Amino acid sequence: QVQLMESGGGLVQAGGSLKLSCAASGDVSDRVTMGWYRQSPGNQHEPVARLFSDDYREYEDPVKGRFTISREKADNMISLSMTDLKPEDTAVYYCNVREEIFPFRDFWGQGTQVTVSS
């Protein structure tokens, strides 16, 4: 099993910055995709950014150029640096670890709230 614990959410004004962190513990393989998803009221759970085991990074269009995903392998930490935040970035952000090989397990954190005021 893998346990994920997010931190770093909070309230920020539009144009500001926040950094989210996710500590992974337990049976964390090297062959995983680690990512961030978000969900705002009335909207579906959506991907934000993903970091694959080969270091390829993928960002959704609304956050390109503003958000950066990174991983510290030694500590099994992943981060999401968010700049130029907009009110529409307000959501609960979830950390995700997905195994790229069998048994393809999927793990989620409990979520951290990010609120951007206008």
C-alpha positions as a Markdown table, in Angstrom:
| # | Residue | x | y | z |
|---|---|---|---|---|
| 1 | Gln | 0.0 | 0.0 | 0.0 |
| 2 | Val | 1.0 | 3.6 | -0.6 |
| 3 | Gln | -0.1 | 6.4 | 1.7 |
| 4 | Leu | -0.2 | 10.0 | 0.4 |
| 5 | Met | -0.4 | 13.2 | 2.5 |
| 6 | Glu | -0.8 | 16.6 | 0.9 |
| 7 | Ser | 0.1 | 19.9 | 2.4 |
| 8 | Gly | 0.5 | 23.5 | 1.4 |
| 9 | Gly | -3.0 | 24.6 | 0.5 |
| 10 | Gly | -4.6 | 27.8 | 1.7 |
| 11 | Leu | -6.0 | 31.2 | 0.7 |
| 12 | Val | -4.2 | 33.4 | -1.7 |
| 13 | Gln | -5.1 | 36.5 | -3.7 |
| 14 | Ala | -5.3 | 36.3 | -7.5 |
| 15 | Gly | -1.9 | 36.6 | -9.0 |
| 16 | Gly | -0.2 | 35.0 | -6.0 |
| 17 | Ser | 1.6 | 31.8 | -5.6 |
| 18 | Leu | 1.3 | 28.6 | -3.6 |
| 19 | Lys | 3.3 | 25.4 | -3.4 |
| 20 | Leu | 1.6 | 22.1 | -2.7 |
| 21 | Ser | 3.6 | 19.1 | -1.5 |
| 22 | Cys | 2.7 | 15.4 | -1.2 |
| 23 | Ala | 4.6 | 12.9 | 0.8 |
| 24 | Ala | 4.4 | 9.3 | -0.3 |
| 25 | Ser | 5.1 | 6.5 | 2.1 |
| 26 | Gly | 4.9 | 2.7 | 1.9 |
| 27 | Asp | 5.5 | 0.5 | -1.1 |
| 28 | Val | 6.3 | 3.2 | -3.7 |
| 29 | Ser | 7.7 | 1.8 | -6.9 |
| 30 | Asp | 10.0 | 3.7 | -9.3 |
| 31 | Arg | 7.6 | 2.9 | -12.1 |
| 32 | Val | 4.8 | 5.2 | -11.2 |
| 33 | Thr | 3.1 | 8.3 | -12.6 |
| 34 | Met | 2.7 | 10.9 | -9.9 |
| 35 | Gly | 0.2 | 13.7 | -10.4 |
| 36 | Trp | -2.1 | 16.3 | -9.2 |
| 37 | Tyr | -5.9 | 16.5 | -9.8 |
| 38 | Arg | -8.4 | 19.0 | -8.6 |
| 39 | Gln | -12.2 | 19.2 | -8.1 |
| 40 | Ser | -14.2 | 22.4 | -7.6 |
| 41 | Pro | -17.8 | 22.6 | -6.5 |
| 42 | Gly | -20.1 | 21.5 | -9.3 |
| 43 | Asn | -17.3 | 20.3 | -11.5 |
| 44 | Gln | -15.8 | 16.9 | -12.2 |
| 45 | His | -12.5 | 15.7 | -10.9 |
| 46 | Glu | -9.9 | 16.8 | -13.4 |
| 47 | Pro | -6.2 | 16.3 | -14.0 |
| 48 | Val | -3.9 | 19.2 | -13.5 |
| 49 | Ala | -0.4 | 17.9 | -14.0 |
| 50 | Arg | 1.4 | 14.5 | -14.2 |
| 51 | Leu | 5.0 | 13.4 | -14.0 |
| 52 | Phe | 5.8 | 10.0 | -15.5 |
| 53 | Ser | 8.6 | 7.7 | -14.4 |
| 54 | Asp | 10.7 | 8.7 | -17.4 |
| 55 | Asp | 10.5 | 12.4 | -16.2 |
| 56 | Tyr | 8.0 | 13.4 | -18.9 |
| 57 | Arg | 5.7 | 16.1 | -17.6 |
| 58 | Glu | 2.2 | 16.7 | -18.8 |
| 59 | Tyr | 0.1 | 19.8 | -18.0 |
| 60 | Glu | -3.6 | 20.5 | -18.7 |
| 61 | Asp | -4.1 | 23.6 | -20.8 |
| 62 | Pro | -5.6 | 25.9 | -18.1 |
| 63 | Val | -2.4 | 25.6 | -16.0 |
| 64 | Lys | 0.3 | 25.5 | -18.7 |
| 65 | Gly | 3.0 | 28.1 | -18.1 |
| 66 | Arg | 1.8 | 28.7 | -14.5 |
| 67 | Phe | 2.1 | 25.4 | -12.7 |
| 68 | Thr | 5.2 | 23.2 | -12.3 |
| 69 | Ile | 5.2 | 19.6 | -11.1 |
| 70 | Ser | 8.4 | 18.1 | -9.6 |
| 71 | Arg | 9.5 | 15.1 | -7.7 |
| 72 | Glu | 12.2 | 14.5 | -5.1 |
| 73 | Lys | 12.8 | 10.8 | -5.5 |
| 74 | Ala | 15.0 | 10.5 | -2.5 |
| 75 | Asp | 12.2 | 11.6 | -0.3 |
| 76 | Asn | 9.3 | 10.3 | -2.3 |
| 77 | Met | 7.9 | 13.8 | -2.4 |
| 78 | Ile | 6.1 | 15.5 | -5.2 |
| 79 | Ser | 5.3 | 19.2 | -5.4 |
| 80 | Leu | 3.1 | 21.5 | -7.5 |
| 81 | Ser | 4.4 | 25.0 | -7.7 |
| 82 | Met | 1.5 | 27.3 | -8.7 |
| 83 | Thr | 2.0 | 30.9 | -9.8 |
| 84 | Asp | -0.2 | 33.6 | -11.2 |
| 85 | Leu | -3.2 | 31.9 | -9.5 |
| 86 | Lys | -6.7 | 32.7 | -10.7 |
| 87 | Pro | -10.0 | 32.5 | -9.0 |
| 88 | Glu | -10.9 | 29.6 | -11.3 |
| 89 | Asp | -8.0 | 27.6 | -9.8 |
| 90 | Thr | -10.0 | 27.4 | -6.6 |
| 91 | Ala | -10.5 | 23.7 | -5.8 |
| 92 | Val | -9.6 | 20.8 | -3.6 |
| 93 | Tyr | -6.3 | 19.4 | -5.0 |
| 94 | Tyr | -5.5 | 15.7 | -4.7 |
| 95 | Cys | -2.2 | 14.0 | -5.0 |
| 96 | Asn | -2.2 | 10.7 | -7.0 |
| 97 | Val | 0.2 | 7.9 | -7.5 |
| 98 | Arg | -0.6 | 5.4 | -10.3 |
| 99 | Glu | 1.6 | 2.3 | -11.0 |
| 100 | Glu | 2.7 | 2.0 | -14.6 |
| 101 | Ile | 3.2 | -1.8 | -14.3 |
| 102 | Phe | 1.1 | -4.7 | -12.9 |
| 103 | Pro | -0.9 | -4.5 | -10.7 |
| 104 | Phe | -1.5 | -0.9 | -11.8 |
| 105 | Arg | -2.7 | 0.2 | -8.4 |
| 106 | Asp | -4.0 | 3.7 | -8.0 |
| 107 | Phe | -3.6 | 5.7 | -4.7 |
| 108 | Trp | -5.0 | 9.1 | -3.6 |
| 109 | Gly | -4.4 | 11.6 | -0.9 |
| 110 | Gln | -7.1 | 13.2 | 1.2 |
| 111 | Gly | -7.0 | 16.5 | -0.7 |
| 112 | Thr | -6.0 | 20.0 | 0.3 |
| 113 | Gln | -8.1 | 23.2 | -0.3 |
| 114 | Val | -6.8 | 26.0 | -2.5 |
| 115 | Thr | -8.8 | 29.2 | -2.5 |
| 116 | Val | -7.9 | 32.1 | -4.8 |
| 117 | Ser | -9.7 | 35.4 | -4.0 |
| 118 | Ser | -10.3 | 38.0 | -6.7 |
